[in-house]
Amino acid sequence: MEPLYQQTHKHVHEIQSHMGRLETADKQSLHLVENEIQASIDQIFSQLERLEILSSKEPPHKRQNAKLRVDQLKYDVQHLQTALRNFQHRRYAREQQERQREELLSRTFTTNGTQKKILDIATMLGLSNTVMRLIEKRAFQDKYFMIAGMLLTCVVMFLVVQYLT
């Protein structure tokens, strides 16, 4: 059991060093490194199954210690598996954000184009540019009439409150 345990323990440490390579790997070799790590993790799980069987066959005074060591290795490998999945999830989210960013950057947002389309639609409806300018001028004048009316109403309300109370 001891040689298999040592070999498995060595594989766990190798995977931990490979996990550091994930952060520095370029996009082309990233999938290869991930697949290599996943294959190593799968191999270690099969070795752990054999170690569990062998630990149950140990003499009673060594069995508890052997099971603890195998459980510790199993915990370490599960931790590595979770770390790999988290890395893959972060990479996928980052790639998705990059795709969305590129999609947004490829769109063109122009207000001049929108205004031109509105004028084209108005022309199609039979409104001339002169009529459109008159409408815009009237809306501008109406804004001042509204502000003047609001101020006049406030003054009248102030006067009513001041002299009638």
Secondary structure, DSSP 8 states (H G I E B T S, - for coil): -HHHHHHHHHHHHHHHHHHHHHHH--HHHHHHHHHHHHHHHHHHHHHHHHHHHHHHTS-HHHHHHHHHHHHHHHHHHHHHHHHHHHHHHHHHHHHHHHHHHHHHHHS---HHHHHHHHHHHHHHTT--HHHHHHHHHHHHHHHHHHHHHHHHHHHHHHHHHHHH-
